[in-house]
Amino acid sequence: MSHVSPTIRAYPTAEALSRAAAALFVSLGQRALAARQRFTVALAGGSTPRRLYAQLTEDIWRKQLDWSAVEIFFGDERAVAPDHVDSNFRMANDVMLSPLGVPARRIHRMPAERADLAAAAADYQTELARVFGLDVDDAAPVFDLVLLGLGSDGHTASLFPHTKALSADDAWVAANDVPQLDTRRMTLTLPVLNRAAMVMFLVIGANKADVLAEVLEGPPDPARLPAQSVRPASGEVCWFVDEAAAAKLSLPVIRGESTTAR
């Protein structure tokens, strides 16, 4: 199966990266709303997406989308209550969703605080099917945009190295035991991530330079580097990275808004 080669865009600062990511987010949203009257997004947790979410509340961006028509899902969640300080939902809600006035009916959080996390994952799959007008046994839904980060261990969403969810071929959502962190997570699975129309990775910091180079340029080792498995068959993958994270790459990199590649 052929895959579209990823685009790598490098920016001098986290702020510049966030502005560029916001511009793409809004552009994708405008196109989706014009074509289908809704924009489907899966959000990521972490400090780098937080910068993007804050950027989107600025007037220059918030006024360019009908936020009442944006369907918000989550790529993963920690097994905590939605008001917990570690909750991806809480961060996104506090920083972006509440300030933008996204209607509650458009926000589909992962109920990862439930004791039976496998049942909660099945219920989230049912919710995905409902919103996308699918049956739970159909092929995975096609998101307009999936936001992802990259861990220093090569994980993305809550697809951690050598964990069971990496082999979830039928489920769209999985409960995932993460023994290296002594925790459990809920996560979208590769069948969903690899059906997205656009996957946007956000990566910042010199501490990510080695793993970014391994993921993008190293030999295939997806069990150890799960982010390598995010390769949509027909969708696009765009890596938004800062110069520090890009320092060890030899692949062509688009500098800021320039089209000059090294």
Secondary structure, 3 states (H helix, E strand, C coil): CCCCCCEEEEECCHHHHHHHHHHHHHHHHHHHHHHHCCEEEEECCCHHHHHHHHHHCCHHHHCCCCHHHEEEEECEEECCCCCCCCCHHHHHHHHHHHHHCCCHHHECCCCCCCCCHHHHHHHHHHHHHHHHCCCCCCCCCCCCEEEECCCCCCCECCECCCCHHHHCCCCCEEEEEECCCCEEEEEECHHHHCCCCEEEEEECCHHHHHHHHHHHHCCCCCCCCHHHHCCCCCCEEEEEEECCCCCCCCCCCEECCCCCEC
